[in-house]
Amino acid sequence: MGRADIEDALAKLEQVHKQLAVLSTGAEAGWEKEYLQRRRMLQEQINRLCQADAQLNLCDEDSRRFRDAFSRFRTATALHQADWPVVDINRQDPAYGQSAANVGQTYQNFMTVMRTLMQR
């Protein structure tokens, strides 16, 4: 995976994250199937980025920054999906909203780190 592949994975991750945010608050009938598909797409991009630090030949400090932000995002995503299987999602439940907000924050932190690292 080269720099272009990482940029592509980040762009797709951003797109899927936005789509999930819209689906998590909408009221469309049949949203569950599309939401599940987007979760799978999200996981595909996360998997593509697992070795991004090695591919970018980051110094130890930057690699640590990547691993920390990526791990937090990946863990928050996994816990959210485990706690909220699509069939159990109640979009009006404050606990669901808080869980989704936590994922969103870790995502934003990860993207901030990646944007900085990609500029080097």
C-alpha positions in Angstrom: 0.0 0.0 0.0 1.5 3.3 -1.1 0.7 6.9 -0.2 -2.0 7.0 -2.9 -3.7 3.9 -1.5 -3.6 5.5 2.0 -5.1 8.7 0.7 -7.8 6.7 -1.1 -8.6 4.7 2.1 -8.8 8.0 4.1 -11.1 9.5 1.5 -13.4 6.5 1.6 -13.3 6.4 5.4 -14.4 10.0 5.5 -17.2 9.3 3.0 -18.5 6.3 4.9 -18.2 8.0 8.2 -20.4 10.9 6.9 -22.9 8.4 5.4 -23.2 6.6 8.8 -23.8 9.9 10.6 -26.7 10.7 8.3 -28.1 7.2 8.6 -27.8 7.2 12.4 -30.1 10.2 12.7 -32.5 9.7 9.7 -36.0 8.2 9.7 -36.0 6.4 6.4 -37.7 3.1 6.2 -35.2 0.2 5.6 -32.2 2.2 6.8 -30.9 -0.8 8.7 -29.7 -2.7 5.6 -27.8 0.4 4.3 -26.4 1.1 7.7 -25.1 -2.5 8.0 -23.5 -2.2 4.5 -21.8 1.1 5.5 -20.5 -0.5 8.7 -18.9 -3.2 6.5 -17.4 -0.5 4.3 -16.0 1.3 7.3 -14.3 -1.9 8.5 -12.8 -2.4 5.1 -11.2 1.0 5.2 -10.0 0.5 8.8 -8.4 -2.8 7.7 -6.7 -1.0 4.8 -5.1 1.5 7.1 -3.7 -1.0 9.7 -0.2 -0.7 8.4 -0.3 2.9 7.2 2.5 4.0 9.5 4.9 1.4 8.1 3.9 2.3 4.5 4.6 6.0 5.2 8.0 5.2 6.8 7.1 7.3 9.8 9.7 8.1 12.5 9.1 6.4 15.9 7.3 9.4 17.4 4.9 9.8 14.4 4.3 6.1 14.3 3.4 6.2 17.9 1.0 9.1 17.2 -0.6 7.2 14.4 -0.9 4.0 16.4 -2.4 5.8 19.4 -5.1 7.7 17.3 -5.8 4.7 15.1 -6.1 2.3 18.1 -8.5 4.7 19.9 -10.7 5.1 16.8 -10.7 1.4 15.9 -11.5 0.4 19.5 -14.3 2.9 19.9 -15.8 1.7 16.6 -15.6 -1.9 17.6 -17.1 -1.3 21.0 -19.9 0.8 19.5 -20.7 -1.8 16.9 -20.6 -4.6 19.6 -22.8 -2.6 22.0 -25.2 -1.5 19.2 -25.9 -4.2 16.7 -28.0 -2.8 13.9 -31.1 -4.7 15.1 -30.8 -3.1 18.6 -30.3 0.5 17.5 -32.7 2.9 19.0 -31.6 6.2 17.5 -33.5 8.1 20.2 -31.7 6.4 23.0 -29.2 8.8 24.6 -26.8 6.0 25.3 -26.7 5.3 21.5 -26.1 8.9 20.8 -23.3 9.1 23.3 -21.7 6.0 21.9 -21.9 7.4 18.4 -20.5 10.8 19.6 -17.6 9.0 21.1 -16.8 7.2 17.9 -17.1 10.6 16.1 -14.7 12.2 18.4 -12.1 9.5 18.1 -12.6 9.6 14.3 -12.0 13.3 14.2 -8.8 12.9 16.3 -7.6 10.2 14.0 -8.2 12.2 10.9 -6.4 15.2 12.4 -3.4 13.1 13.1 -3.5 11.5 9.6 -3.8 14.9 7.9 -0.8 16.1 9.7 1.2 13.0 8.9 0.2 13.0 5.3 1.6 16.5 4.8 5.1 15.4 5.8 
